[in-house]
Amino acid sequence: MTWIIENEAFFGGDILLPALKSLGRNVILWNDNFWITKEYTSFPKDSFFHGSLGNASRINKELNFIPGSLCDEEGFSYSFLFENYNNYLLNKNVVFTNISELMQNPKIAKGLNSESLFARPNSPLKEFSGRIIPAENLTPAHFDYGFYHENINLPIVLAPLKSIEKEWRFICINHKIITGCEYVADGRKGGRTINPENREEAFVFAQKIADERKQKDFAYVIDVCCSDGKIYLVEMNPFSGADFYHCDAKKIIEAMDR
C-alpha cells in the first residue's frame, strides 16, 4: 500500500511520515496543486490518505483509491454519536440548531441555563473549532462565520460548559484500540503515549466503545476525557483527517497494513 501524506496539515508535521520512512513504506507527499494538475491519476490504486479534513473529505468523495480516505462524515457527526453512543457521552444535555436559527432566537442558548456554553459544529469537518462561548449577545462571528466558512445555516451543537480534567485520543483499527495518548485540545498538544498492554481506565473505556462496532469506517479516532472523576466520550473523528499527536505511529502503520 502507498501512503499519501499531507505533511503540512499538522503542526510540526505528520508523525506517520518519519515512521513510514523508517519502515520502508511507499510514500507520496500530497500537494494541493494535484487538484489542478490531476497528478493523482498516476497514483497506485491501493493508496491511503492522511492529512487535512478538507482533503480527506474530498478524496473520499471524488477519488477511487482503496482504502483511499476514511472520512465517514455522517458517522462522526455529533448527531450520530448522540443517537448511538448517548450513554457514553460527556454532553447529553445538548441543543441541535444552526447559526441562523440561533441568531433569530437567542432563547435557544439561554434555555441551557448556563452562563457559558460549549459550541461545536455538528459535522466532524470542523468548520470552526469547538469553543467556549457566552450564552448571551451571540453573533455569527462567535462561530467563525465570515472568517473560515460562509454558511449561515451551518448546523451546530450547544451544551452547558463542563470542566475537563484530562483528555485522551485513541486510535481504533478493526475494532481494536491500537495506541493512544494524552492530549490538550486547546493548543493541540500531545502528551504521554498510552500503552494498551497497561489497560488503563481510559483505554478500557475506549475499547468498550470500539466493541459496539457501530462505525462504518474500519479505522477512526476516539476522544475521551475525565470530568468530575469519571470517564466520558467527547467525540469521534475520521481517521484520515485526525492529528495523532503522540500516539505510536509504527503501531498505527503496522495495524493498517494487516
HELIX and SHEET records of a PDB file:
HELIX    1   1 ASN A    7  ALA A    9  5                                   3    
HELIX    2   2 LEU A   16  SER A   22  1                                   7    
HELIX    3   3 PHE A   34  THR A   37  1                                   4    
HELIX    4   4 GLU A   39  SER A   42  5                                   4    
HELIX    5   5 LEU A   53  GLU A   62  1                                  10    
HELIX    6   6 TYR A   78  ASN A   84  1                                   7    
HELIX    7   7 ASN A   86  TYR A   88  5                                   3    
HELIX    8   8 ILE A   99  GLN A  104  1                                   6    
HELIX    9   9 LYS A  107  LYS A  110  1                                   4    
HELIX   10  10 PRO A  140  PHE A  143  5                                   4    
HELIX   11  11 PRO A  196  ASN A  198  5                                   3    
HELIX   12  12 GLU A  201  ALA A  210  1                                  10    
HELIX   13  13 PHE A  239  GLY A  241  5                                   3    
HELIX   14  14 ALA A  249  MET A  256  1                                   8    
SHEET    1   A 3 ASN A  26  LEU A  29  0                                        
SHEET    2   A 3 THR A   2  ILE A   5  1                                        
SHEET    3   A 3 SER A  47  HIS A  50  1                                        
SHEET    1   B 4 VAL A  95  ASN A  98  0                                        
SHEET    2   B 4 PRO A 155  PRO A 160 -1                                        
SHEET    3   B 4 SER A 116  PRO A 121 -1                                        
SHEET    4   B 4 ARG A 131  PRO A 134 -1                                        
SHEET    1   C 5 LYS A 189  ILE A 194  0                                        
SHEET    2   C 5 LYS A 176  VAL A 184 -1                                        
SHEET    3   C 5 LYS A 166  ILE A 173 -1                                        
SHEET    4   C 5 ALA A 219  SER A 227 -1                                        
SHEET    5   C 5 LYS A 230  PRO A 238 -1                                        
END                                                                             
